[in-house]
Structure formats: C-alpha cells, structure tokens
Amino acid sequence: MNHIRYERRRYTNGQTPIEELKRLSEALGGPAIYIKRDDLLGLAAGGNKTRKLEYLVADALKQGADTLITCGAVQSNHCRLTLAAAVREGLRCQLVLSEPETGGYNPQASGNHLLFHLMGAEKLQIIPADGDMPAEMEKLAAALEKEGRKAYPIPVGGSSEVGTLGYMACAEEIEQQAWEMGIPFDYVVTATGSAGTQAGLLAGFAARQSSASVIGINVSRDRETQEKKVHELLLSTAELVGLKGEWPASLVRCEDEYVGPGYAIPTPEMVEAVKLLAQTEGILLDPVYTGKAMAGLIGLIRKGAFRKEDRVLFLHTGGAPALYTYADVFLAER
Ligand SMILES: Cc1ncc(COP(=O)(O)O)c(C=O)c1O
C-alpha cells in the first residue's frame, strides 16, 4: 500500500544501489555489512537531502513559491542541495548560514560554501553562531513578500513532516531491494542530526510492517534529546500521512558515544572510520556525518552489539564536499 499521497519531484533516476561491503566486514570480523548509496542521489554531489527536497520542492511549487529559503552551517550539505534543487527548477534561493564560531566566517571557505557561490545563491546571510536561524529566514521571506515575491522557507536539514516523507519513501525502496536481493536487513544504521532521515525510515518501515531496526548515530546532542526529537517527528509525520499504529518512544534508538567534543569536531574514531572505508572499499565518507556514523557502526560491532549472522545496512547519507575542508586532519594522521 502506498501511504505517501504527496506530490513529488524526481531528482534521481531509479533507485540508489545497495552494495555488500565484504572487505570491510572481513576487516572487522563482524556481521555482513551492506551500504545504501544515497551519496549517489541526484542533484549536485548527492546526499540525503535530495530525497527530502523531492517532496519539499513539490510543495513549494504547488504553493506558487519563486524562492527557496533555508539555513544551516557554513558547510551545510542541506543548503547546497536546496540551492541545486532551486537551480534545477528555475527558482531563486537565499541561505541563512550560521558561523562556526561568532566572527569565524571565512568568505574564502571551500567545500559546500564554494558551491553556494558556484551555483549562484541569491543571498548568503551570515549570522553569529548563536543567532536565530528561523527568525532570520522569516525576515528574508517578509522582505521578499514586500517585493511581490513568494518565498518557501525550509527548516534546518529539511526536517519538516513533508521533508521526512523522502525517507519514508526510502524505507519503501530498501524493502523492495531487500525483497529482490533476498536479503532481509536486521538493522539500518544512519547518522542522525535534524532527525528527518531516522524518523522517515522508522515511519516507512512501520508502514511496511518491516522488522528492520533503525539505529541513529548522533552527530550532536545527547541520546535522550535526540531520541525525543526523532520520536516527535515520527509522530507528526505519521499523523500527516494518516498512518495508524503504535509508536512507543522505545522504537527510537540513538547512540551518542560517537559525537566527541561536538558537532563537526573531528574524533580519532571518525578518522579511523573514514580511512577504513576508503582503504577497504574505495568509498568516501565525510567527517561530520557519515564518518561519525561509520565510527558508531564499527564501535557497535567491536562491542558485540550484532550477531555474526545479522545483516546490517549502513545508510551513506552523502556529505563528501566537506571532506576536502578537513585535509589537515587526514594528512596529520598519515
Ligand atoms: C551528509 C549528511 N548525513 C546525515 C545528515 C543527518 O540527517 P538528518 O538531518 O535528516 O538527521 C545530514 C544532515 O545535514 C547530512 O548532511
């Protein structure tokens, strides 16, 4: 049954591949590990926001918007992909970017920030690290309205209920692939930040009565705060699509041991994880999200959290452009 009766734009041809990571499994002596290549989704350099944007942009177009406004860190993957979707649709795009630390904005910054310029963001509004991003977006939307334009503000990470539908659809896609491959996945492991990816997967698997458990590896926040955030978004998304069922808080599992000192701050475990996947499978992770998520998967395997016969699917949510802004971290470790 299709629970998602929402309009959708399509930015990827077909499904993203699921690949077996035999060399990584062997190196870890762990369960069978597979990877869902959402880093290969459509729009500039791919990543998980592309799925959310398929629903968000369809909603924006339906509402007659001519400009997408969103917000995030100076290296935000979500801002890069929102801008790419706007370009693709002939819309304009304004970005509210919070400084890594107040006064620490580097106008020459590379990575995603370079791509904001390359793809022609109409405006980059830089605000202090503790600034109010939603309030700044509202100000930009009000200014556009005065000019007779219509903005569609998208919350941080695209994690509104509408954006979360993208990962409900992904859960459906995983179930279909698992069926075709004859491999039921016991666990899906993903980075969790603004919560839409994990909440959408949980809602989507529940809609399919799948037995796959979702483990979120935090990239910021403590376990309790993140689990509550995911749970609330799961409930409100299920309500949006009229999905009936029981949604106990115990359904949500987040691990906070791999965050380290804070968001986007490198950890030795992240460096090990990024190198290990690069050197066993030739697949690139990023230092902020997927590197820490893989560090979480490795940590859980080493702790004996999985049985040898389990099938574990790691969701590669993208983020590679940020890798090149951390060259010093990886070169220092040589
Ligand atoms: C590469 C990457 N992975 C994972 C995430 C986390 O996804 P979510 O914000 O839906 O929890 C993000 C969010 O910005 C991201 O950019």
The ligand as an SDF file (V2000), in Angstrom:
LIG
                    3D

 16 16  0  0  0  0  0  0  0  0999 V2000
   25.6250   14.0860    4.8840 C   0  0  0  0  0  0  0  0  0  0  0  0
   24.5630   14.1010    5.9200 C   0  0  0  0  0  0  0  0  0  0  0  0
   24.2690   12.9630    6.5730 N   0  0  0  0  0  0  0  0  0  0  0  0
   23.3240   12.9140    7.5360 C   0  0  0  0  0  0  0  0  0  0  0  0
   22.6210   14.0350    7.9110 C   0  0  0  0  0  0  0  0  0  0  0  0
   21.6190   13.9180    9.0100 C   0  0  0  0  0  0  0  0  0  0  0  0
   20.3270   13.7470    8.5130 O   0  0  0  0  0  0  0  0  0  0  0  0
   19.1020   14.3370    9.3000 P   0  0  0  0  0  0  0  0  0  0  0  0
   19.3520   15.8180    9.4160 O   0  0  0  0  0  0  0  0  0  0  0  0
   17.9250   14.0050    8.4950 O   0  0  0  0  0  0  0  0  0  0  0  0
   19.0680   13.7190   10.6640 O   0  0  0  0  0  0  0  0  0  0  0  0
   22.8790   15.2560    7.2570 C   0  0  0  0  0  0  0  0  0  0  0  0
   22.1590   16.4760    7.6350 C   0  0  0  0  0  0  0  0  0  0  0  0
   22.5200   17.5810    7.3510 O   0  0  0  0  0  0  0  0  0  0  0  0
   23.8730   15.2900    6.2350 C   0  0  0  0  0  0  0  0  0  0  0  0
   24.1760   16.4300    5.5790 O   0  0  0  0  0  0  0  0  0  0  0  0
  1  2  1  0
  2  3  1  0
  2 15  2  0
  3  4  2  0
  4  5  1  0
  5  6  1  0
  5 12  2  0
  6  7  1  0
  7  8  1  0
  8  9  2  0
  8 10  1  0
  8 11  1  0
 12 13  1  0
 12 15  1  0
 13 14  2  0
 15 16  1  0
M  END
$$$$
